[in-house]
Amino acid sequence: MKYWLLLLCLLLPIVSFCKGETMSPSIQEIKKRHENRLLTLPSVVSVGIGRDKDGNPAIIVGLDGSHPEIEAQLPGSLENYPVLVEVVGPIKAQ
Amino acid sequence: MEQDLTAARNLLRKTRDEMLTRANVVAVGAGYKFTGGEKTSTLSIVCSVTKKIPASELSSRDMVPETLDNIPTDVFESGRLRALQSPTERFRPAPGGVSIGHHEITAGTLGCLVKKNGEMVILSNNHVLANSNDAQVGDPILQPGPYDGGRFPNDHIADLTQFVPITFTESPSDCPTARTVADLLNTISNILGSDARLQVIREQVTDNLVDAAIARPIRVEDVSNEILEIGTIGGTTQGELGMAVKKSGRTTGFTTGEILQVDVSANVQYGQNQIARFTDQLMAGPMSQGGDSGSAVLDENNQLVGLLFAGSDQSTIINRIENVFSTLGVTV
């Protein structure tokens, strides 16, 4: 038991150190983490990665029409990446 | 200058009929001579040809002389001249960009030719060639599609050989318990005076990567390796944010756009009540309409980037070509 505790004490700082070293998650990872939830919201038809007007990467949420009540539910950013809302219209197989 | 033009015109009138009998010459006219790709200020008699052929391979009768009555000539490779045809018409050979469809659909677009096990096959969408999963391998494919007048057997161009099934997310549930519960709650809601109703659906979100299918032409001579208004494909490349793209389709013809989003996940409507979730898509601005589905999407260097399959008033949704090729096991 004592041995295990000792090992744990040794491992913990290493693990936390390594964690601090890892890069912050990419915009792709952040998008993937949130897209299923976003795509089940009514009138959300797409979630993708584009650029904001300054050319910075942004998560872009597409709506099938103008829905201020849905827009109000959407976050302004997700883990430091801006979220932009665009009305793209209903997406149909053509 | 005026004099030069008058002289060239007079000469043209005299020689055009004879010039047009020479091999490969499809048009004659008066125009500035090009030397080394640069336009010069010299007026010349321009002979347009289907193909430039080395003088050594031409008989002296077919050769365009350097000058005619002291007026220089120029040879311009215009290719074959054709009356412009609408993409909804019947084409033999059929290039990419024209109307095509499974015999039970309306019409979509023939994307391009690809190779499957060394054989040339037609690439388009599942919902164009395989009626959104509701088809059998071997079903007849018509060019033009049925909506554009294509009929079996006269317009039968190919047979369906393979399609990637589309998984739809929502379908009315067949679970009796769930329906009983919903009915009960709806009754209560009704008693309470609410208009809200519960509907039981089976939700199974499965991601699709492509809406793609291939069909084998009955005769190789009936299809062409070119894409209408675009030409031949120069390989494939990955679609990237900001890339300029183009397509040639049955409804809107040749259009251009820009890739505005990548890594797109989207809910796409099929018909009235079916929805399919797609991931890893490219989104361009509006550059298509119903009937353009199946169009090949290329970059500025004619490299294949994707397969167009859906869109809205403000967007065009495109399968990545690498996903299309790997799921179907095809190459350019």
Interface residues (C-beta under 8 A of the other chain):
Chain A: Q28 K31 E35 N36 L39 V44 V45 S46 V47 G48 I49 G50 R51 I60 G62 D64 E86 V87 V88 G89 P90 I91 K92 A93 Q94
Chain B: G108 N125 H127 S132 V205 D211 L241 G242 L260 Q261 V262 D263 V264 S265 A266 N267 V268 Q269 Y270 G271 R277 Q281 M283 S288 Q289 G290 G291 D292 S293 L308 F309 A310 G311 S312 D313 Q314 S315 I317
